[in-house]
Amino acid sequence: MPFGGYQVLGNTGVDRKTLVWIKEGVDDTLQFMQTALDEFTANSEDTTPIKTCIGALHRIEGVMQLVEIKGAKMLSAELELLACALVEEKVKHKIEAAEVLAAGMYQLTGYLESLYHGQADLPLILLPILNDCRACREAELFSEGDFFSPLLSSTVSLADAGQCSIAGDVSMVAKKMRPGYLSGLLGIIKQDHESENLEKLIFVLENLLGASITEEAKRFWWIASGVVDLLQAGDLKPSIAIKMLLGRIDRQIHRVIKNGESTFNEDLAEKVSKNLLFYIAQSPACNERVGQIQAAFRLGDTSMADIDKARESLYGFNVNMIDSVTTQLNEELLTIKDGLDIARRSGTSGSEELASLLKNFSMVADILNMLGMGKQMALMNQQREFLADKVSRNETLVDDDLMGIATALLQVESAIAHLASAIHYADDDQDGIAPAEYEALLKIVAKELLDIMRSIKEAVDHYALEGPSSLAVLADTPDLLKQMANVMRTINDEQQASLADAINQFVCQELILNEEGVSGERLDLLADAITGLENYCQAVLEESVAPELGLQVAIASMAKLGFPLEQGSSQFGAYSDVA
């Protein structure tokens, strides 16, 4: 069925017990693969550790095919192909490919847990990591046309969109401009003066836009310029897939040199346009051009907020799963701190002596990025750039410089210490109870609520079987639900308190006071509401991904019963601010 501008290619009907079993197997494989990938990273010439991963990934793919989880099957298949390409030495950037393998395994287990909590099986959620896997082995990227349907047939007025600074037709302009584009692209790939190199790309694309005549050609250069605008604004990361797309734009320039604007009538140009528009669709409008592109192709009509929310949930790992990663992060941070300490004690603080630490900064930033800790990643990149600038100028670091770097490291170290909370805790507001303390408190409350809810479920189940004649079994239910609401209000979780109140109203009005009883359909909805609230509490105890999905089911069920939550309690409660 349609999901915004996308298609739902699968909707898992696998029961929860089966999903738990599958996920446990994937978690075990993740731990095994992390060790193997660490060994490979230490010695990328020895592919033996990667060979041991291939069989495990193949078994995972087989299980996913058996239970028909399409998104997980696609990802496990791509991970296996990437592992095979590494073993066969068909990958140019081995370390980068190993990092993609690690990120893919983490997202696979997160995806399975999101299904456990009710998320639809949407392969689109996994599209960025799928394309990163394919880009590592230089395979054709998945076309967003399979999931994403922008209106490429839309008429776009680009008569005054740009002017060309070089005389001649578009083929001649492309021939003269292509070296500048290649120079900028090479700089971006090497991460060297990225802003300056992005400006080179913009200059070339705007001139090609001005030199083109057909609407198809103008539209392509316009869309391409929008993606570079997003990179320039920092709203789009230069991932391996994005770099490959920038290379596809260069191929289009080369085709224009040979065949002129007729090349834009080919399917390949349309595929590249769809890939570019996909990234524009999920980014904010950083300038007028990007806003116009989003409006022209109705990219705002798609439900990207839901896709983004589901994609973020892939990073909600529990603490046990990420032990190996946090150990590696702490080792890298310790190396950096030791290097800084040696420089400080030497009394010279020469930047040349610190140059060897730059790779450690990059390693930490890459792992933080993989874990979705964007704020901490940006902090590490900022310090790396500061240190790299000092090294390039051969300048000596003063005490204030060293203290500034040390302070940043402490912030990152603190975030890692509470990684389960830090992944989702993006709010800078530190007022009130600390996230880690609140999470511990919430677990205590969740455990208490589960005990109360078992009593409520038993009473409601008994009533459902026996009917109004067994009304006495519900005698304690209103008081238990009031107790639940009061407990939640003590920790400022108004949403769960309101949900308990709504269930209580239904029980009192339609079960206890209604001698004729209610239909089986309405009792099923009540059961769904109670089960949804129970699943939320269980998810909190298990540090699971997206615990709020259980609440969504419960709220929707009560709304169908005609007992919606009071206005003002529709946003997820305090847990969503810290979990």
Secondary structure, DSSP 8 states (H G I E B T S, - for coil): -EETTEE--------HHHHHHHHHHHHHHHHHHHHHHHHHHH-TT--HHHHHHHHHHHHHHHHHHHTT-HHHHHHHHHHHHHHHHHHTT--S-HHHHHHHHHHHHHHHHHHHHHHHTT----GGGGHHHHHHHHHHTT-----GGGT----TT-----TTS---SS-S-HHHHHHHHHHHHHHHHHHHHTTSSHHHHHHHHHHHHHHHHHH--SHHHHHHHHHHHHHHHHHHHTSS---HHHHHHHHHHHHHHHHHHHHGGGGGGSHHHHHHHHHHHHHHHTS---SHHHHHHHHHTTGGGS-HHHHHHHHHGGG---TTTTHHHHHHHHHHHHHHHHHHHHHHHHS--BHHHHGGGHHHHHHHHHHHHHTT-HHHHHHHHHHHHHHHHHHHHT-B--HHHHHHHHHHHHHHHHHHHTHHHHTT-------SS-HHHHHHHHHHHHHHHHHHHHHHHHHHHHHHHH-GGGGGGGTTHHHHHHHHHHHHHHTT-HHHHHHHHHHHHHIIIIIIS-TT---HHHHHHHHHHHHHHHHHHHHHHTT-S-THHHHHHHHHHHHHTT----TT--S--THHHH-
